[in-house]
Amino acid sequence: MKLGEGVKGVYISVDVDCLDPTFAPRVSHIESGGLSFHDVLNILHNLQANVVAADVVEFNQMDEMTAMVTAKLVRELTAKMSKMKDWCVCVVPSLELNHQNTKMF
């Protein structure tokens, strides 16, 4: 059986913490030996079911590399959902951070 075969629709949640630090170096819980960006794309592209909704969580918008990988994941998820007749993408802006009071770890 193929991934998602026979399923009408799926909700995908991608936790950026699952990625190896090479691809997402500044996340809450670093996962050495985690998935590569290519691994996640393969899962998404091989999914047989329609993606009806999705989210990408646990990313650090202050880190350029992690933010770029997250943006690419959102782009790929949106492309996958756009193949459906009826679809909607909701983007919720993050809160403005006061950079003077923010410490990077």
C-alpha positions in Angstrom: 0.0 0.0 0.0 1.3 3.5 -0.9 1.4 6.3 1.5 -2.1 7.8 1.7 -3.6 5.4 -0.8 -7.4 5.1 -0.4 -7.6 8.1 1.9 -9.9 10.9 0.9 -7.9 13.7 2.4 -5.1 14.3 4.8 -4.0 17.1 7.2 -0.2 17.5 7.2 1.7 19.0 10.1 5.4 19.5 9.6 7.4 20.1 12.8 10.6 21.8 11.6 12.3 20.2 14.7 12.3 16.9 12.7 15.0 18.3 10.3 18.7 17.7 10.8 20.5 20.9 12.1 22.2 21.1 8.7 18.8 22.3 7.3 17.3 23.9 10.4 20.0 24.9 12.8 18.0 27.1 15.3 15.0 25.2 16.4 13.7 24.3 19.9 14.7 20.7 19.9 17.7 19.9 17.7 17.5 16.4 16.1 21.0 15.3 15.1 20.6 12.7 12.3 17.1 14.1 11.6 15.4 14.2 8.2 16.9 16.2 5.3 14.8 18.7 3.4 14.9 16.2 0.5 13.5 13.5 2.8 10.5 15.6 3.7 9.9 16.6 0.0 10.0 12.9 -1.0 7.3 12.1 1.7 5.2 14.9 0.5 5.6 14.2 -3.2 4.9 10.4 -2.8 1.7 11.1 -0.8 -1.2 9.7 -2.8 -4.0 11.4 -0.8 -5.1 15.0 -1.3 -3.7 17.4 1.2 -6.8 19.3 2.5 -4.9 21.4 5.1 -1.4 21.8 6.5 0.8 23.6 9.0 4.5 24.1 9.6 5.5 24.6 13.2 8.4 25.1 15.5 10.5 27.3 13.2 12.7 30.2 14.2 11.9 33.2 12.0 15.0 34.9 13.4 17.3 32.4 11.8 17.6 33.0 8.0 18.4 29.3 7.1 15.5 27.9 9.2 13.2 30.6 7.9 14.1 29.8 4.2 13.6 26.1 4.7 10.3 26.7 6.3 9.2 29.0 3.5 10.1 26.3 1.0 8.1 23.8 2.9 5.1 26.1 2.9 5.5 26.6 -0.9 5.6 22.9 -1.5 2.6 22.2 0.7 0.7 25.0 -1.1 1.6 23.6 -4.5 0.3 20.2 -3.4 -3.0 21.6 -2.1 -3.5 23.8 -5.2 -4.1 20.7 -7.3 -7.4 20.2 -5.6 -10.5 21.9 -7.0 -11.4 23.7 -3.7 -8.6 24.8 -1.5 -7.6 27.6 0.8 -4.3 28.8 2.3 -4.3 30.8 5.5 -1.2 32.7 6.5 -1.1 34.0 10.0 1.7 36.6 10.6 3.9 36.1 13.6 4.1 38.7 16.4 6.7 41.4 16.0 9.7 40.7 18.3 11.5 43.4 20.1 15.0 42.7 18.9 16.6 44.5 21.8 14.9 42.2 24.3 15.4 39.0 22.4 18.3 36.7 23.1 19.4 34.2 20.5 20.7 30.9 21.9 
